[in-house]
């Protein structure tokens, strides 16, 4: 599995999320509460993506370890 490629794609997504968040933060027509409510989904999405990437890395590591074990048998 090409982890580097996956990480690069996730970084692209993070940058897009950050652009959207900056638009919300720069919108002066919203009060603090509304701003926070609009930013929360982006924060949650970013955390979900981080967790997914960690899971992918762990699965890849375990798969490599299993392949190495099979090669030594």
N, C-alpha and C positions, 0 to 999 in steps of 0.2 A: 504494500500500500504506500502511496506517495504522500507521506505526512506533510512534507514541506509544501506541496501544492495545495493541500487542504487548508493548511495554516494561512497561506497567502489569500485564498478565497475568503476565509473567515475574516481576515484583516480588511479586505475590501468591503465586506458587509458591515464591519464595525465602523469604518469610515463613513459609510452611507448613513448609518444610524446616528452617528455623531453630527452629521450635517443637519439631519432632521431635528435633532435635539437643539442644536444651536438656533435654528429658525424659530423654534418654540420659545427658547429663552430670550431671544431678541424681540419677540412680539410684545410690545409695550401695552397692547390693548387688553391683555389678560392680567388678572390679579395673581397673587402668589399661589393661592389654592388651586386655581384652574391650571396654572403652569405646572405645578407639581403633579396634578392628575394626568396631564397630557404627557409628561416625561416618564412617569412610572412604567408604562408598557415598553418603552424603549430600554429602560434599565433592566426590566425582567427578561426581555428578549436577548439582550447582551449576555446576561448571566446564563441563560439557557444555552446559548451558543458556546460559551466557555465550558460549561459542563459537558456538552456534546463533544467538544474537541478533546477534553480530558479523557472521556470514555473511548473515543477513537484511538487515542494514543495508548491507553491501557490495553485495549483489545489487540492492537498491533504488537505491543510488547509481549503479551501472553502468547500470541500466535507464533512469534519468532522463537520464544523459549520452547514451545512445544515442538517446533520443527527441529530445533537443535537437539532436543532430547531424543527425537525419533532418529536423527542422524547418528547418534552415538550408540544406538542399540544394535 
